[in-house]
């Protein structure tokens, strides 16, 4: 039986990565203290350093969410119309074949 993968909260990931970034201890002691693999701590640290600037871009994240909501609102009727068109095509083809 396979072992279920651990899933950690964003808060815990942030705390572990922040501890690794501070540099008080190297990654290995941080990982053993937290019960994690050193590669996982390194990955979270790298992600924090790479994407840390996006924390201060609150305005852009709100704009992105609004844009995604608007796109979903626009694409929904298009998808529905496509489904109806396909259904009508199938129904139209079946009725002509059935008559023959």
C-alpha positions, 0 to 999 in steps of 0.5 A: 500500500502506498504512503499518502503524500503529506500536504502542508499549509501555506503558512507552514511552508512560509515559516520553514522557508523563512527560517531557512532564508534567515540563515541562522541554521543551514538547511539540514538542521532546519529540515531535521528540526521540522521533519522534512527532507532538505530538498523540500526545504530548499525548494520552498526557500527558492520559491520564497525568494523567487516569488517574494516580490509578488506579496507586495503586488496586491493590486495586480492580484485583485486585477488578475482575479477580476479579469479571470472572473470576467473571462469566465463570464464571457466564455461560459455562454460560448461553451454553452452555445457550442454544446447546443450546436454540437447537440443540434448537429447530432440530432439533425444528422440522426433524424435525416439518417433515420428517415432514410 
